[in-house]
Amino acid sequence: MPNKSEPNRLIAEKSPYLLQHAHNPVDWFPWGEEAFEKAKRENKPVLVSIGYS
């Protein structure tokens, strides 16, 4: 898990909502094939966080 000084993979996103979470310590994935492939490979569920403004 990344520490607070290094960004997670959301740092590459364009969405202001996703970017505000790019430095938190959760290993977030943006919606896309990478997340589904990892979940399938690890036999884990996909949890969806719906943003709000």
PDB file of N, CA, C and O in Angstrom:
ATOM      1  N   MET A   1       0.847  -1.181   0.000  1.00  0.00           N
ATOM      2  CA  MET A   1       0.000   0.000   0.000  1.00  0.00           C
ATOM      3  C   MET A   1       0.895   1.247   0.000  1.00  0.00           C
ATOM      4  O   MET A   1       1.870   1.314   0.749  1.00  0.00           O
ATOM      5  N   PRO A   2       0.563   2.223  -0.834  1.00  0.00           N
ATOM      6  CA  PRO A   2       1.405   3.424  -0.873  1.00  0.00           C
ATOM      7  C   PRO A   2       1.353   4.195   0.435  1.00  0.00           C
ATOM      8  O   PRO A   2       0.359   4.145   1.159  1.00  0.00           O
ATOM      9  N   ASN A   3       2.443   4.915   0.736  1.00  0.00           N
ATOM     10  CA  ASN A   3       2.399   5.761   1.921  1.00  0.00           C
ATOM     11  C   ASN A   3       1.895   7.146   1.515  1.00  0.00           C
ATOM     12  O   ASN A   3       1.700   7.403   0.327  1.00  0.00           O
ATOM     13  N   LYS A   4       1.684   8.029   2.472  1.00  0.00           N
ATOM     14  CA  LYS A   4       1.079   9.331   2.188  1.00  0.00           C
ATOM     15  C   LYS A   4       1.928  10.204   1.277  1.00  0.00           C
ATOM     16  O   LYS A   4       1.387  11.098   0.626  1.00  0.00           O
ATOM     17  N   SER A   5       3.225   9.983   1.205  1.00  0.00           N
ATOM     18  CA  SER A   5       4.075  10.851   0.395  1.00  0.00           C
ATOM     19  C   SER A   5       4.060  10.472  -1.086  1.00  0.00           C
ATOM     20  O   SER A   5       4.452  11.284  -1.925  1.00  0.00           O
ATOM     21  N   GLU A   6       3.626   9.280  -1.423  1.00  0.00           N
ATOM     22  CA  GLU A   6       3.584   8.892  -2.825  1.00  0.00           C
ATOM     23  C   GLU A   6       2.137   8.731  -3.288  1.00  0.00           C
ATOM     24  O   GLU A   6       1.309   8.185  -2.557  1.00  0.00           O
ATOM     25  N   PRO A   7       1.831   9.199  -4.488  1.00  0.00           N
ATOM     26  CA  PRO A   7       0.454   9.107  -4.973  1.00  0.00           C
ATOM     27  C   PRO A   7       0.099   7.680  -5.387  1.00  0.00           C
ATOM     28  O   PRO A   7       0.975   6.883  -5.722  1.00  0.00           O
ATOM     29  N   ASN A   8      -1.186   7.373  -5.358  1.00  0.00           N
ATOM     30  CA  ASN A   8      -1.655   6.094  -5.877  1.00  0.00           C
ATOM     31  C   ASN A   8      -1.946   6.257  -7.371  1.00  0.00           C
ATOM     32  O   ASN A   8      -1.672   7.318  -7.932  1.00  0.00           O
ATOM     33  N   ARG A   9      -2.487   5.247  -8.015  1.00  0.00           N
ATOM     34  CA  ARG A   9      -2.686   5.287  -9.466  1.00  0.00           C
ATOM     35  C   ARG A   9      -3.707   6.325  -9.917  1.00  0.00           C
ATOM     36  O   ARG A   9      -3.787   6.609 -11.113  1.00  0.00           O
ATOM     37  N   LEU A  10      -4.488   6.899  -9.011  1.00  0.00           N
ATOM     38  CA  LEU A  10      -5.450   7.933  -9.404  1.00  0.00           C
ATOM     39  C   LEU A  10      -4.764   9.225  -9.842  1.00  0.00           C
ATOM     40  O   LEU A  10      -5.408  10.091 -10.434  1.00  0.00           O
ATOM     41  N   ILE A  11      -3.483   9.366  -9.562  1.00  0.00           N
ATOM     42  CA  ILE A  11      -2.761  10.579  -9.935  1.00  0.00           C
ATOM     43  C   ILE A  11      -2.761  10.785 -11.455  1.00  0.00           C
ATOM     44  O   ILE A  11      -2.575  11.909 -11.920  1.00  0.00           O
ATOM     45  N   ALA A  12      -2.962   9.735 -12.221  1.00  0.00           N
ATOM     46  CA  ALA A  12      -2.970   9.832 -13.685  1.00  0.00           C
ATOM     47  C   ALA A  12      -4.347  10.168 -14.262  1.00  0.00           C
ATOM     48  O   ALA A  12      -4.491  10.299 -15.478  1.00  0.00           O
ATOM     49  N   GLU A  13      -5.352  10.306 -13.407  1.00  0.00           N
ATOM     50  CA  GLU A  13      -6.717  10.576 -13.880  1.00  0.00           C
ATOM     51  C   GLU A  13      -6.938  12.065 -14.123  1.00  0.00           C
ATOM     52  O   GLU A  13      -6.201  12.906 -13.608  1.00  0.00           O
ATOM     53  N   LYS A  14      -7.960  12.379 -14.912  1.00  0.00           N
ATOM     54  CA  LYS A  14      -8.304  13.777 -15.218  1.00  0.00           C
ATOM     55  C   LYS A  14      -9.407  14.314 -14.317  1.00  0.00           C
ATOM     56  O   LYS A  14      -9.547  15.527 -14.161  1.00  0.00           O
ATOM     57  N   SER A  15     -10.181  13.431 -13.731  1.00  0.00           N
ATOM     58  CA  SER A  15     -11.321  13.828 -12.907  1.00  0.00           C
ATOM     59  C   SER A  15     -10.859  14.532 -11.625  1.00  0.00           C
ATOM     60  O   SER A  15     -10.042  13.983 -10.886  1.00  0.00           O
ATOM     61  N   PRO A  16     -11.371  15.737 -11.354  1.00  0.00           N
ATOM     62  CA  PRO A  16     -11.020  16.421 -10.099  1.00  0.00           C
ATOM     63  C   PRO A  16     -11.395  15.588  -8.866  1.00  0.00           C
ATOM     64  O   PRO A  16     -10.682  15.611  -7.864  1.00  0.00           O
ATOM     65  N   TYR A  17     -12.501  14.861  -8.938  1.00  0.00           N
ATOM     66  CA  TYR A  17     -12.918  14.019  -7.814  1.00  0.00           C
ATOM     67  C   TYR A  17     -11.879  12.923  -7.553  1.00  0.00           C
ATOM     68  O   TYR A  17     -11.481  12.708  -6.408  1.00  0.00           O
ATOM     69  N   LEU A  18     -11.443  12.236  -8.601  1.00  0.00           N
ATOM     70  CA  LEU A  18     -10.457  11.178  -8.415  1.00  0.00           C
ATOM     71  C   LEU A  18      -9.113  11.742  -7.969  1.00  0.00           C
ATOM     72  O   LEU A  18      -8.441  11.148  -7.125  1.00  0.00           O
ATOM     73  N   LEU A  19      -8.722  12.871  -8.523  1.00  0.00           N
ATOM     74  CA  LEU A  19      -7.441  13.477  -8.160  1.00  0.00           C
ATOM     75  C   LEU A  19      -7.366  13.864  -6.687  1.00  0.00           C
ATOM     76  O   LEU A  19      -6.287  13.829  -6.096  1.00  0.00           O
ATOM     77  N   GLN A  20      -8.486  14.229  -6.093  1.00  0.00           N
ATOM     78  CA  GLN A  20      -8.429  14.598  -4.680  1.00  0.00           C
ATOM     79  C   GLN A  20      -8.168  13.389  -3.782  1.00  0.00           C
ATOM     80  O   GLN A  20      -7.889  13.554  -2.594  1.00  0.00           O
ATOM     81  N   HIS A  21      -8.255  12.180  -4.332  1.00  0.00           N
ATOM     82  CA  HIS A  21      -7.979  10.958  -3.578  1.00  0.00           C
ATOM     83  C   HIS A  21      -6.653  10.313  -3.986  1.00  0.00           C
ATOM     84  O   HIS A  21      -6.337   9.207  -3.548  1.00  0.00           O
ATOM     85  N   ALA A  22      -5.887  11.000  -4.818  1.00  0.00           N
ATOM     86  CA  ALA A  22      -4.639  10.432  -5.346  1.00  0.00           C
ATOM     87  C   ALA A  22      -3.531  10.318  -4.310  1.00  0.00           C
ATOM     88  O   ALA A  22      -2.552   9.607  -4.535  1.00  0.00           O
ATOM     89  N   HIS A  23      -3.665  10.998  -3.186  1.00  0.00           N
ATOM     90  CA  HIS A  23      -2.610  10.925  -2.165  1.00  0.00           C
ATOM     91  C   HIS A  23      -3.076  10.239  -0.882  1.00  0.00           C
ATOM     92  O   HIS A  23      -2.391  10.312   0.139  1.00  0.00           O
ATOM     93  N   ASN A  24      -4.228   9.577  -0.923  1.00  0.00           N
ATOM     94  CA  ASN A  24      -4.606   8.859   0.290  1.00  0.00           C
ATOM     95  C   ASN A  24      -4.033   7.440   0.252  1.00  0.00           C
ATOM     96  O   ASN A  24      -3.655   6.971  -0.821  1.00  0.00           O
ATOM     97  N   PRO A  25      -3.959   6.756   1.371  1.00  0.00           N
ATOM     98  CA  PRO A  25      -3.231   5.491   1.446  1.00  0.00           C
ATOM     99  C   PRO A  25      -3.991   4.262   0.949  1.00  0.00           C
ATOM    100  O   PRO A  25      -3.601   3.135   1.253  1.00  0.00           O
ATOM    101  N   VAL A  26      -5.053   4.458   0.201  1.00  0.00           N
ATOM    102  CA  VAL A  26      -5.816   3.327  -0.347  1.00  0.00           C
ATOM    103  C   VAL A  26      -5.307   3.039  -1.751  1.00  0.00           C
ATOM    104  O   VAL A  26      -5.014   3.965  -2.507  1.00  0.00           O
ATOM    105  N   ASP A  27      -5.201   1.781  -2.099  1.00  0.00           N
ATOM    106  CA  ASP A  27      -4.741   1.386  -3.423  1.00  0.00           C
ATOM    107  C   ASP A  27      -5.931   1.411  -4.395  1.00  0.00           C
ATOM    108  O   ASP A  27      -6.376   0.367  -4.871  1.00  0.00           O
ATOM    109  N   TRP A  28      -6.432   2.610  -4.677  1.00  0.00           N
ATOM    110  CA  TRP A  28      -7.606   2.781  -5.535  1.00  0.00           C
ATOM    111  C   TRP A  28      -7.288   2.451  -6.984  1.00  0.00           C
ATOM    112  O   TRP A  28      -6.159   2.624  -7.442  1.00  0.00           O
ATOM    113  N   PHE A  29      -8.298   1.976  -7.697  1.00  0.00           N
ATOM    114  CA  PHE A  29      -8.235   1.790  -9.138  1.00  0.00           C
ATOM    115  C   PHE A  29      -9.340   2.627  -9.750  1.00  0.00           C
ATOM    116  O   PHE A  29     -10.455   2.632  -9.227  1.00  0.00           O
ATOM    117  N   PRO A  30      -9.074   3.341 -10.847  1.00  0.00           N
ATOM    118  CA  PRO A  30     -10.179   3.972 -11.564  1.00  0.00           C
ATOM    119  C   PRO A  30     -10.996   2.870 -12.249  1.00  0.00           C
ATOM    120  O   PRO A  30     -10.503   1.756 -12.429  1.00  0.00           O
ATOM    121  N   TRP A  31     -12.226   3.171 -12.625  1.00  0.00           N
ATOM    122  CA  TRP A  31     -13.077   2.211 -13.311  1.00  0.00           C
ATOM    123  C   TRP A  31     -12.392   1.788 -14.594  1.00  0.00           C
ATOM    124  O   TRP A  31     -12.015   2.637 -15.402  1.00  0.00           O
ATOM    125  N   GLY A  32     -12.226   0.497 -14.794  1.00  0.00           N
ATOM    126  CA  GLY A  32     -11.607   0.033 -16.030  1.00  0.00           C
ATOM    127  C   GLY A  32     -11.156  -1.409 -15.937  1.00  0.00           C
ATOM    128  O   GLY A  32     -11.289  -2.065 -14.903  1.00  0.00           O
ATOM    129  N   GLU A  33     -10.625  -1.878 -17.038  1.00  0.00           N
ATOM    130  CA  GLU A  33     -10.228  -3.278 -17.151  1.00  0.00           C
ATOM    131  C   GLU A  33      -9.161  -3.692 -16.146  1.00  0.00           C
ATOM    132  O   GLU A  33      -9.181  -4.827 -15.670  1.00  0.00           O
ATOM    133  N   GLU A  34      -8.237  -2.807 -15.813  1.00  0.00           N
ATOM    134  CA  GLU A  34      -7.173  -3.162 -14.862  1.00  0.00           C
ATOM    135  C   GLU A  34      -7.760  -3.643 -13.535  1.00  0.00           C
ATOM    136  O   GLU A  34      -7.300  -4.634 -12.968  1.00  0.00           O
ATOM    137  N   ALA A  35      -8.775  -2.938 -13.048  1.00  0.00           N
ATOM    138  CA  ALA A  35      -9.402  -3.313 -11.779  1.00  0.00           C
ATOM    139  C   ALA A  35     -10.102  -4.665 -11.884  1.00  0.00           C
ATOM    140  O   ALA A  35      -9.984  -5.502 -10.990  1.00  0.00           O
ATOM    141  N   PHE A  36     -10.830  -4.873 -12.978  1.00  0.00           N
ATOM    142  CA  PHE A  36     -11.554  -6.141 -13.143  1.00  0.00           C
ATOM    143  C   PHE A  36     -10.614  -7.316 -13.364  1.00  0.00           C
ATOM    144  O   PHE A  36     -10.863  -8.413 -12.865  1.00  0.00           O
ATOM    145  N   GLU A  37      -9.544  -7.095 -14.102  1.00  0.00           N
ATOM    146  CA  GLU A  37      -8.573  -8.164 -14.316  1.00  0.00           C
ATOM    147  C   GLU A  37      -7.907  -8.576 -13.009  1.00  0.00           C
ATOM    148  O   GLU A  37      -7.719  -9.765 -12.753  1.00  0.00           O
ATOM    149  N   LYS A  38      -7.548  -7.589 -12.178  1.00  0.00           N
ATOM    150  CA  LYS A  38      -6.914  -7.910 -10.897  1.00  0.00           C
ATOM    151  C   LYS A  38      -7.893  -8.646  -9.979  1.00  0.00           C
ATOM    152  O   LYS A  38      -7.515  -9.615  -9.321  1.00  0.00           O
ATOM    153  N   ALA A  39      -9.125  -8.199  -9.934  1.00  0.00           N
ATOM    154  CA  ALA A  39     -10.129  -8.855  -9.096  1.00  0.00           C
ATOM    155  C   ALA A  39     -10.344 -10.305  -9.536  1.00  0.00           C
ATOM    156  O   ALA A  39     -10.445 -11.207  -8.705  1.00  0.00           O
ATOM    157  N   LYS A  40     -10.410 -10.511 -10.824  1.00  0.00           N
ATOM    158  CA  LYS A  40     -10.602 -11.873 -11.334  1.00  0.00           C
ATOM    159  C   LYS A  40      -9.393 -12.737 -11.008  1.00  0.00           C
ATOM    160  O   LYS A  40      -9.539 -13.871 -10.551  1.00  0.00           O
ATOM    161  N   ARG A  41      -8.204 -12.204 -11.242  1.00  0.00           N
ATOM    162  CA  ARG A  41      -6.966 -12.942 -10.983  1.00  0.00           C
ATOM    163  C   ARG A  41      -6.845 -13.339  -9.515  1.00  0.00           C
ATOM    164  O   ARG A  41      -6.382 -14.434  -9.196  1.00  0.00           O
ATOM    165  N   GLU A  42      -7.269 -12.429  -8.614  1.00  0.00           N
ATOM    166  CA  GLU A  42      -7.153 -12.678  -7.177  1.00  0.00           C
ATOM    167  C   GLU A  42      -8.432 -13.252  -6.573  1.00  0.00           C
ATOM    168  O   GLU A  42      -8.509 -13.465  -5.363  1.00  0.00           O
ATOM    169  N   ASN A  43      -9.436 -13.502  -7.417  1.00  0.00           N
ATOM    170  CA  ASN A  43     -10.716 -14.038  -6.971  1.00  0.00           C
ATOM    171  C   ASN A  43     -11.313 -13.193  -5.834  1.00  0.00           C
ATOM    172  O   ASN A  43     -11.707 -13.709  -4.789  1.00  0.00           O
ATOM    173  N   LYS A  44     -11.363 -11.869  -6.080  1.00  0.00           N
ATOM    174  CA  LYS A  44     -11.875 -10.915  -5.101  1.00  0.00           C
ATOM    175  C   LYS A  44     -13.016 -10.107  -5.714  1.00  0.00           C
ATOM    176  O   LYS A  44     -13.058  -9.927  -6.932  1.00  0.00           O
ATOM    177  N   PRO A  45     -13.927  -9.626  -4.899  1.00  0.00           N
ATOM    178  CA  PRO A  45     -15.010  -8.795  -5.432  1.00  0.00           C
ATOM    179  C   PRO A  45     -14.501  -7.400  -5.794  1.00  0.00           C
ATOM    180  O   PRO A  45     -13.453  -6.960  -5.322  1.00  0.00           O
ATOM    181  N   VAL A  46     -15.259  -6.728  -6.632  1.00  0.00           N
ATOM    182  CA  VAL A  46     -14.978  -5.335  -6.977  1.00  0.00           C
ATOM    183  C   VAL A  46     -15.921  -4.472  -6.148  1.00  0.00           C
ATOM    184  O   VAL A  46     -17.140  -4.622  -6.222  1.00  0.00           O
ATOM    185  N   LEU A  47     -15.355  -3.578  -5.367  1.00  0.00           N
ATOM    186  CA  LEU A  47     -16.154  -2.645  -4.574  1.00  0.00           C
ATOM    187  C   LEU A  47     -16.180  -1.316  -5.298  1.00  0.00           C
ATOM    188  O   LEU A  47     -15.138  -0.800  -5.701  1.00  0.00           O
ATOM    189  N   VAL A  48     -17.359  -0.767  -5.462  1.00  0.00           N
ATOM    190  CA  VAL A  48     -17.507   0.476  -6.212  1.00  0.00           C
ATOM    191  C   VAL A  48     -17.808   1.611  -5.238  1.00  0.00           C
ATOM    192  O   VAL A  48     -18.716   1.517  -4.411  1.00  0.00           O
ATOM    193  N   SER A  49     -17.036   2.676  -5.352  1.00  0.00           N
ATOM    194  CA  SER A  49     -17.267   3.868  -4.557  1.00  0.00           C
ATOM    195  C   SER A  49     -17.850   4.916  -5.503  1.00  0.00           C
ATOM    196  O   SER A  49     -17.194   5.325  -6.461  1.00  0.00           O
ATOM    197  N   ILE A  50     -19.064   5.343  -5.237  1.00  0.00           N
ATOM    198  CA  ILE A  50     -19.722   6.348  -6.069  1.00  0.00           C
ATOM    199  C   ILE A  50     -19.377   7.716  -5.511  1.00  0.00           C
ATOM    200  O   ILE A  50     -19.650   8.006  -4.347  1.00  0.00           O
ATOM    201  N   GLY A  51     -18.785   8.542  -6.332  1.00  0.00           N
ATOM    202  CA  GLY A  51     -18.392   9.876  -5.904  1.00  0.00           C
ATOM    203  C   GLY A  51     -19.600  10.787  -5.726  1.00  0.00           C
ATOM    204  O   GLY A  51     -20.688  10.496  -6.224  1.00  0.00           O
ATOM    205  N   TYR A  52     -19.407  11.848  -5.039  1.00  0.00           N
ATOM    206  CA  TYR A  52     -20.463  12.841  -4.819  1.00  0.00           C
ATOM    207  C   TYR A  52     -19.835  14.215  -4.871  1.00  0.00           C
ATOM    208  O   TYR A  52     -18.620  14.353  -4.728  1.00  0.00           O
ATOM    209  N   SER A  53     -20.640  15.218  -5.074  1.00  0.00           N
ATOM    210  CA  SER A  53     -20.100  16.577  -5.094  1.00  0.00           C
ATOM    211  C   SER A  53     -20.990  17.500  -4.291  1.00  0.00           C
ATOM    212  O   SER A  53     -20.707  18.693  -4.185  1.00  0.00           O
TER     213      SER A  53
END
